[in-house]
Amino acid sequence: MLYVYNSLTRRKEAFTPINPGKIGMYVCGNTVYDHCHLGHARSMVCFDVIVRFLRSQGYDVTYVRNITDIDDKIIVRAQERGQSIHELTAHYIESMHADTRALHILPPDAEPRATGYIDSIVHLIQRLIKTGHAYVSDNGDVCYQVGCFADYGKLSHKDLDGLEAGARIDVVKEKRSPLDFVLWKMAKPGEPSWPSPWGEGRPGWHIECSAMAMDALGEQFDIHGGGLDLQFPHHENEIAQSEGATGKPFANYWLHVGMLQVNNEKMAKSTGNFFTIADVLKMHSPEVIRYFLLSSHYRSALNYSETNLLNADKALMRLYQSLKDIGVSSDGELDQHWVDQFNQAMNDDFNTPVALSVLFQLSHEVNKTKSRPLAATLKYLAGILGVLQESPESFLQAGLAVDDKEAVNKLIEQRLEARRQRDWVKADEIRKSLMDQGIELEDGPEGTTWRRV
């Protein structure tokens, strides 16, 4: 049975979907005013693996990951560049899609954009006004009245009386309480806006996700996810406005991915403390990045460092080495024992570090037995994590240009000829020269092969 850690209850719970065999999952996506950084990649890769695993267990998963394409930062950046918000967001959405394709992240089943759901947002705000949870302030903004929702704070476990307005909560004198948050912002000169019963304006940040999630998955669904930094106030506010409108639980299980850090500080665009996905991809293969991001449990903090990425590269090389010279069929027979071991790890709140350790144990058996069913099992299980999907030769020899590879192969031929001539000194000199360049030779019954080290 699958157990997940539910942020709402702060404990692991047996997972039971609302509809047997089907799962609705909504994950908060990116605000597209800049290129994605590796912190975004961590969230996307973690939820990608969760979806892959759930589907491997036979679940019919509807995976929704939204895009916020209207926001204060977007408006400011577009004005700075003399662009429309559509031009700006289209550019960064394509950049995000290029990043996700490069990292082999499966596309979501739906990718709603906030600007495409204005009517749904307006309708939801109208429901909240009708239920008494929202009001029109003196400046024309529509605000959510936090004090009218008795369960406010149940996700973040914060005390309402002790709360202060958070950094993402707009504080204006027209609010009845500093904790009230804006659902609909009246338009300012030069800003994009849409018509509403309260005048021209645009949606606040929090209301977007409630409207898009309910449109895509219904008023109650199984899993809501996102980064740990979204738990408060964003997800707390989503619960308040969604449940305030419907009177139903919004999502049954809340999953939050821990922060990716640089020097023990959160990786974030706002502080400039980040590395873009595109920049890291120039130095490391997609699978190395995925392995690094999965090497720590998704709820734990993970520290970015070049050393950690190099360690991920070395680990993958060991796994690929075990598949080298073994023909693996994509529809090959699987060893159920190892499938069960892997599933046991993943059924414990998607514990990828333990799942990776299972892959290494299996790799050890493949090295000993050269068994094709075991090798097929290794490749299949690794595929649920999105790794070991290249050919071993491509991965083990990656990083060298074609001309460099040809030069290596010529040196290998020279070494073989030296060995045929029993010129052991020259043969050893060539081996050492290649090792100094980070290339290790391996002599075997089928001849000499090489890999990078």
C-alpha positions as CSV (number, residue, x, y, z in Angstrom):
1,M,0.0,0.0,0.0
2,L,1.1,3.5,-0.8
3,Y,1.8,5.8,2.2
4,V,2.3,9.6,1.6
5,Y,3.2,12.3,4.0
6,N,0.3,14.7,4.2
7,S,1.3,18.3,5.0
8,L,-2.3,18.9,6.2
9,T,-2.1,16.3,9.0
10,R,1.7,16.3,9.4
11,R,1.9,12.5,9.2
12,K,2.2,9.6,6.8
13,E,-1.2,8.3,5.7
14,A,-2.4,5.4,3.6
15,F,-3.3,6.8,0.2
16,T,-6.9,6.2,-0.9
17,P,-8.1,8.0,-4.0
18,I,-11.5,9.5,-4.2
19,N,-12.3,7.3,-7.2
20,P,-10.7,3.9,-7.2
21,G,-8.0,3.5,-9.7
22,K,-8.0,7.2,-10.7
23,I,-6.0,10.2,-9.3
24,G,-6.4,13.9,-9.8
25,M,-3.2,15.8,-9.0
26,Y,-2.7,19.6,-9.2
27,V,0.8,21.1,-8.8
28,C,1.5,24.8,-8.7
29,G,3.8,25.7,-11.6
30,N,5.9,28.7,-12.5
31,T,5.4,32.4,-12.7
32,V,6.9,33.0,-16.1
33,Y,8.9,36.3,-15.9
34,D,12.4,34.7,-16.2
35,H,14.1,31.5,-17.1
36,C,13.6,28.5,-14.8
37,H,16.3,27.7,-12.3
38,L,17.3,24.4,-10.7
39,G,15.0,24.9,-7.8
40,H,12.1,24.8,-10.2
41,A,13.6,21.7,-11.8
42,R,13.6,20.0,-8.4
43,S,9.9,20.4,-8.0
44,M,9.1,19.5,-11.6
45,V,11.3,16.4,-11.5
46,C,10.0,15.2,-8.1
47,F,6.4,15.4,-9.3
48,D,7.3,13.9,-12.6
49,V,8.7,10.8,-10.8
50,I,5.6,10.7,-8.5
51,V,3.3,10.6,-11.6
52,R,5.5,8.0,-13.4
53,F,5.4,5.8,-10.3
54,L,1.7,6.1,-9.8
55,R,1.1,5.2,-13.4
56,S,3.4,2.2,-13.1
57,Q,1.1,1.0,-10.3
58,G,-1.8,1.1,-12.6
59,Y,-3.4,4.4,-11.6
60,D,-5.1,6.6,-14.2
61,V,-3.5,9.9,-13.3
62,T,-4.7,13.3,-14.5
63,Y,-1.8,15.6,-13.8
64,V,-2.4,19.4,-13.9
65,R,0.4,21.9,-13.6
66,N,-0.5,25.5,-14.0
67,I,1.3,28.6,-15.4
68,T,0.9,32.0,-13.7
69,D,1.1,34.4,-16.7
70,I,-0.2,37.5,-14.9
71,D,1.6,38.9,-11.9
72,D,3.2,42.0,-10.5
73,K,6.7,40.8,-11.5
74,I,5.5,39.9,-15.0
75,I,4.0,43.4,-15.4
76,V,7.1,45.2,-14.2
77,R,9.5,43.0,-16.3
78,A,7.3,43.6,-19.4
79,Q,7.3,47.4,-18.8
80,E,11.1,47.4,-18.3
81,R,11.5,45.7,-21.7
82,G,8.8,47.6,-23.6
83,Q,6.9,44.3,-24.3
84,S,3.4,43.2,-23.8
85,I,2.9,40.6,-21.1
86,H,1.9,38.1,-23.8
87,E,5.3,38.6,-25.6
88,L,7.2,38.3,-22.3
89,T,5.3,35.2,-21.0
90,A,5.3,33.5,-24.4
91,H,9.1,33.7,-24.4
92,Y,9.6,32.3,-21.0
93,I,6.9,29.6,-21.4
94,E,8.9,28.3,-24.4
95,S,12.1,28.5,-22.4
96,M,10.4,26.5,-19.6
97,H,9.2,23.9,-22.1
98,A,12.7,23.6,-23.6
99,D,14.0,23.0,-20.1
100,T,11.4,20.3,-19.3
101,R,12.0,18.5,-22.6
102,A,15.8,18.5,-22.0
103,L,15.3,17.0,-18.5
104,H,12.9,14.4,-19.9
105,I,10.0,15.7,-17.7
106,L,6.7,14.3,-19.0
107,P,4.3,17.1,-20.0
108,P,1.3,17.5,-17.7
109,D,-2.1,16.4,-19.0
110,A,-3.3,20.0,-18.6
111,E,-1.3,23.2,-18.3
112,P,-3.8,25.9,-17.7
113,R,-2.7,29.6,-17.8
114,A,-4.3,32.1,-15.5
115,T,-5.2,34.5,-18.2
116,G,-7.3,31.8,-19.9
117,Y,-9.5,31.4,-16.8
118,I,-10.6,34.9,-16.0
119,D,-14.3,34.0,-16.3
120,S,-13.9,31.1,-13.9
121,I,-11.9,33.3,-11.5
122,V,-14.7,36.0,-11.6
123,H,-17.3,33.4,-11.0
124,L,-15.5,31.9,-8.0
125,I,-15.0,35.4,-6.5
126,Q,-18.8,36.0,-6.9
127,R,-19.4,32.8,-4.9
128,L,-17.1,34.0,-2.1
129,I,-18.9,37.3,-1.9
130,K,-22.2,35.5,-1.8
131,T,-21.1,33.2,1.1
132,G,-19.8,36.2,3.0
133,H,-16.1,35.2,2.7
134,A,-15.2,38.2,0.5
135,Y,-16.0,41.9,0.3
136,V,-15.4,44.8,-2.0
137,S,-13.0,47.2,-0.3
138,D,-13.2,51.0,-0.5
139,N,-10.6,51.2,-3.2
140,G,-12.5,48.7,-5.4
141,D,-10.3,45.7,-4.8
142,V,-12.1,42.5,-3.8
143,C,-10.6,40.9,-0.7
144,Y,-10.9,37.6,1.1
145,Q,-11.9,38.0,4.8
146,V,-9.6,35.6,6.6
147,G,-11.4,35.9,9.9
148,C,-14.5,34.4,8.3
149,F,-12.8,31.1,7.7
150,A,-12.5,29.2,11.0
151,D,-9.9,26.7,9.8
152,Y,-7.5,29.3,8.5
153,G,-4.0,28.1,9.3
154,K,-4.8,24.3,9.3
155,L,-2.2,23.6,6.6
156,S,0.7,25.7,7.8
157,H,-0.3,25.1,11.4
158,K,-0.1,28.8,12.2
159,D,-2.1,30.6,14.9
160,L,-4.4,33.1,13.3
161,D,-4.1,35.5,16.3
162,G,-0.3,35.5,16.0
163,L,-0.1,35.8,12.3
164,E,1.4,38.9,10.6
165,A,0.9,39.8,7.0
166,G,3.3,37.7,4.9
167,A,5.6,39.0,2.2
168,R,3.3,38.0,-0.6
169,I,0.2,39.5,1.1
170,D,-0.7,43.0,-0.2
171,V,-1.2,45.2,2.8
172,V,-3.5,48.2,2.1
173,K,-5.5,50.4,4.5
174,E,-8.7,49.4,2.8
175,K,-8.5,45.9,4.1
176,R,-10.6,45.0,7.2
177,S,-7.6,43.0,8.5
178,P,-3.9,43.0,7.4
179,L,-4.3,39.2,6.8
180,D,-7.0,39.7,4.3
181,F,-5.7,39.1,0.8
182,V,-6.7,40.4,-2.6
183,L,-8.8,38.3,-4.9
184,W,-9.4,40.9,-7.6
185,K,-7.1,44.0,-8.1
186,M,-8.5,47.1,-9.7
187,A,-6.6,48.1,-12.8
188,K,-3.9,50.8,-12.6
189,P,-3.1,53.0,-15.7
190,G,-1.0,51.1,-18.2
191,E,-1.6,47.7,-16.7
192,P,-3.4,44.8,-18.4
193,S,-6.9,44.3,-17.2
194,W,-10.2,42.4,-17.8
195,P,-13.8,43.4,-17.2
196,S,-15.6,42.2,-14.1
197,P,-18.7,43.1,-12.0
198,W,-16.3,45.3,-9.8
199,G,-14.7,47.1,-12.7
200,E,-11.6,46.6,-14.9
201,G,-8.9,44.6,-13.1
202,R,-6.9,41.4,-12.8
203,P,-6.9,38.4,-10.5
204,G,-4.8,38.1,-7.4
205,W,-2.2,35.4,-7.2
206,H,-4.0,32.9,-4.9
207,I,-7.4,32.8,-6.6
208,E,-6.0,31.7,-9.9
209,C,-5.0,28.3,-8.7
210,S,-8.3,27.6,-7.0
211,A,-10.2,28.4,-10.1
212,M,-7.9,26.4,-12.4
213,A,-7.7,23.4,-10.2
214,M,-11.5,23.2,-9.7
215,D,-12.1,23.6,-13.4
216,A,-9.7,20.8,-14.3
217,L,-10.3,18.4,-11.5
218,G,-13.5,19.3,-9.7
219,E,-14.2,20.9,-6.4
220,Q,-12.5,18.1,-4.5
221,F,-9.5,16.1,-5.8
222,D,-6.8,13.8,-4.5
223,I,-3.3,15.5,-4.5
224,H,-2.2,19.1,-4.4
225,G,1.5,19.7,-4.6
226,G,4.2,22.4,-4.9
227,G,7.3,23.8,-3.3
228,L,7.5,24.1,0.5
229,D,7.7,27.8,0.2
230,L,4.2,27.9,-1.2
231,Q,2.7,26.3,1.9
232,F,2.1,29.7,3.4
233,P,0.5,31.9,2.4
234,H,-0.4,30.6,-1.1
235,H,-1.7,27.1,-0.3
236,E,-3.2,28.2,2.9
237,N,-5.1,30.8,1.0
238,E,-6.1,28.4,-1.7
239,I,-7.8,26.2,1.0
240,A,-9.5,29.1,2.6
241,Q,-11.0,30.5,-0.6
242,S,-11.8,27.1,-2.2
243,E,-13.5,25.6,0.9
244,G,-15.1,28.9,1.7
245,A,-16.8,28.8,-1.7
246,T,-17.7,25.1,-1.8
247,G,-18.0,23.9,1.8
248,K,-16.0,20.8,0.8
249,P,-12.4,19.7,1.5
250,F,-10.3,21.1,-1.4
251,A,-7.5,18.5,-1.7
252,N,-7.2,15.3,0.4
253,Y,-3.4,15.1,0.4
254,W,-0.9,18.0,0.3
255,L,2.7,17.2,-0.8
256,H,5.5,19.8,-0.6
257,V,9.0,19.6,-2.0
258,G,11.9,20.8,0.1
259,M,14.0,23.7,-1.0
260,L,17.0,23.5,-3.2
261,Q,19.7,25.6,-1.5
262,V,23.0,27.3,-2.4
263,N,25.3,27.7,0.5
264,N,22.4,26.7,2.8
265,E,20.2,29.5,1.5
266,K,17.0,29.0,-0.7
267,M,17.7,29.2,-4.4
268,A,15.4,32.0,-5.6
269,K,15.2,34.5,-8.5
270,S,14.3,37.3,-6.1
271,T,17.7,37.2,-4.4
272,G,19.7,36.3,-7.5
273,N,20.9,33.2,-5.7
274,F,20.2,30.7,-8.5
275,F,21.5,28.7,-11.4
276,T,19.3,28.4,-14.5
277,I,18.4,24.9,-15.8
278,A,19.9,25.9,-19.2
279,D,23.2,26.9,-17.7
280,V,23.5,23.7,-15.6
281,L,22.6,21.6,-18.7
282,K,25.7,23.1,-20.5
283,M,27.9,21.3,-17.9
284,H,26.0,18.2,-17.0
285,S,23.7,15.7,-18.8
286,P,20.0,15.7,-18.1
287,E,20.2,12.4,-16.3
288,V,22.9,13.6,-14.0
289,I,20.8,16.5,-13.0
290,R,17.8,14.2,-12.4
291,Y,19.8,11.8,-10.4
292,F,21.2,14.7,-8.2
293,L,17.7,16.1,-7.7
294,L,16.4,12.6,-6.6
295,S,19.3,11.7,-4.4
296,S,17.6,13.3,-1.4
297,H,14.0,12.6,-0.3
298,Y,11.7,15.1,-1.9
299,R,10.6,16.6,1.4
300,S,14.2,17.3,2.5
301,A,16.4,20.3,1.7
302,L,19.0,19.7,-0.9
303,N,22.2,21.6,-1.3
304,Y,23.4,22.5,-4.8
305,S,27.2,22.0,-5.4
306,E,29.4,21.0,-8.2
307,T,30.7,18.2,-6.1
308,N,27.2,16.8,-5.6
309,L,26.6,16.9,-9.3
310,L,29.9,15.1,-10.0
311,N,29.0,12.5,-7.5
312,A,25.7,12.0,-9.3
313,D,27.6,11.6,-12.6
314,K,29.9,8.9,-11.0
315,A,27.0,7.1,-9.6
316,L,25.2,6.9,-13.0
317,M,28.4,5.8,-14.6
318,R,28.5,2.8,-12.3
319,L,24.9,1.9,-13.1
320,Y,25.5,2.3,-16.9
321,Q,28.7,0.2,-16.6
322,S,26.6,-2.7,-15.4
323,L,24.4,-2.5,-18.5
324,K,27.3,-2.3,-20.9
325,D,27.7,-5.2,-23.3
326,I,24.3,-6.7,-22.2
327,G,21.6,-6.5,-24.8
328,V,18.5,-5.2,-23.0
329,S,15.1,-5.5,-24.6
330,S,12.5,-2.9,-23.8
331,D,9.9,-5.6,-23.4
332,G,12.2,-8.1,-21.6
333,E,11.2,-10.3,-18.7
334,L,11.3,-8.6,-15.3
335,D,12.5,-10.0,-12.1
336,Q,9.6,-9.6,-9.7
337,H,11.7,-9.7,-6.5
338,W,13.5,-6.5,-7.5
339,V,10.3,-4.8,-8.7
340,D,8.9,-5.5,-5.3
341,Q,11.9,-4.1,-3.6
342,F,11.7,-0.9,-5.6
343,N,8.0,-0.5,-5.2
344,Q,8.4,-1.0,-1.4
345,A,10.8,2.0,-1.3
346,M,8.5,4.2,-3.5
347,N,5.4,3.2,-1.6
348,D,7.0,4.8,1.5
349,D,6.3,8.4,0.6
350,F,8.1,8.2,-2.7
351,N,11.5,7.5,-1.1
352,T,13.8,7.9,-4.1
353,P,17.1,7.6,-2.1
354,V,16.1,4.1,-1.0
355,A,14.8,3.3,-4.5
356,L,18.2,4.3,-5.9
357,S,19.9,2.1,-3.4
358,V,17.8,-0.8,-4.7
359,L,19.1,0.0,-8.2
360,F,22.7,-0.3,-7.0
361,Q,22.0,-3.6,-5.3
362,L,20.4,-4.9,-8.5
363,S,23.3,-3.5,-10.5
364,H,25.7,-5.5,-8.4
365,E,23.7,-8.7,-9.3
366,V,23.8,-7.7,-13.0
367,N,27.6,-7.4,-12.8
368,K,27.9,-10.8,-11.2
369,T,25.4,-12.7,-13.4
370,K,25.3,-10.8,-16.7
371,S,21.6,-11.8,-16.6
372,R,19.5,-10.1,-19.3
373,P,16.2,-10.3,-17.2
374,L,18.0,-8.6,-14.3
375,A,19.5,-6.0,-16.7
376,A,16.0,-5.4,-18.2
377,T,14.6,-5.0,-14.7
378,L,17.3,-2.4,-13.9
379,K,16.6,-0.4,-16.9
380,Y,12.8,-0.6,-16.4
381,L,12.9,0.5,-12.7
382,A,15.4,3.3,-13.5
383,G,13.1,4.5,-16.2
384,I,10.4,5.2,-13.5
385,L,13.0,7.7,-12.1
386,G,13.8,8.9,-15.6
387,V,17.4,7.6,-15.7
388,L,19.4,4.9,-17.5
389,Q,17.4,5.6,-20.7
390,E,20.5,6.3,-22.9
391,S,22.7,3.7,-24.5
392,P,25.5,2.9,-22.1
393,E,28.1,3.8,-24.7
394,S,26.5,7.2,-25.3
395,F,26.5,8.0,-21.6
396,L,29.9,6.6,-20.8
397,Q,31.6,8.4,-23.6
398,A,29.6,11.6,-23.3
399,G,31.4,15.0,-23.2
400,L,33.8,14.4,-26.1
401,A,33.4,15.8,-29.6
402,V,33.3,13.4,-32.5
403,D,36.8,14.4,-33.5
404,D,38.0,13.7,-30.0
405,K,36.4,10.2,-30.1
406,E,38.1,9.4,-33.4
407,A,41.4,10.5,-31.9
408,V,40.8,8.2,-28.9
409,N,40.0,5.3,-31.2
410,K,43.1,5.9,-33.2
411,L,45.2,5.7,-30.0
412,I,43.5,2.5,-29.0
413,E,44.4,1.0,-32.4
414,Q,48.0,2.2,-31.9
415,R,48.1,0.5,-28.5
416,L,46.7,-2.7,-29.9
417,E,49.3,-2.7,-32.6
418,A,52.0,-2.1,-29.9
419,R,50.7,-5.0,-28.0
420,R,50.8,-7.2,-31.1
421,Q,54.4,-6.2,-31.5
422,R,55.0,-6.9,-27.8
423,D,56.0,-3.3,-27.3
424,W,54.6,-3.2,-23.7
425,V,56.2,0.1,-22.9
426,K,54.5,2.0,-25.7
427,A,51.2,0.3,-24.9
428,D,51.4,1.4,-21.3
429,E,52.4,4.9,-22.3
430,I,49.2,5.2,-24.5
431,R,47.0,3.8,-21.7
432,K,48.6,6.3,-19.2
433,S,48.2,9.2,-21.7
434,L,44.5,8.5,-22.2
435,M,44.0,8.1,-18.4
436,D,45.6,11.5,-17.9
437,Q,42.9,12.9,-20.3
438,G,40.2,11.3,-18.2
439,I,39.7,8.2,-20.4
440,E,39.9,4.7,-19.0
441,L,40.5,1.7,-21.2
442,E,38.9,-1.7,-20.6
443,D,40.3,-4.8,-22.2
444,G,37.9,-7.7,-22.7
445,P,37.1,-10.8,-24.8
446,E,35.3,-8.5,-27.4
447,G,38.3,-6.1,-27.6
448,T,39.2,-2.8,-26.0
449,T,36.5,-0.3,-25.0
450,W,36.8,3.0,-23.2
451,R,34.8,5.3,-20.9
452,R,35.3,8.7,-19.4
453,V,36.3,9.0,-15.7
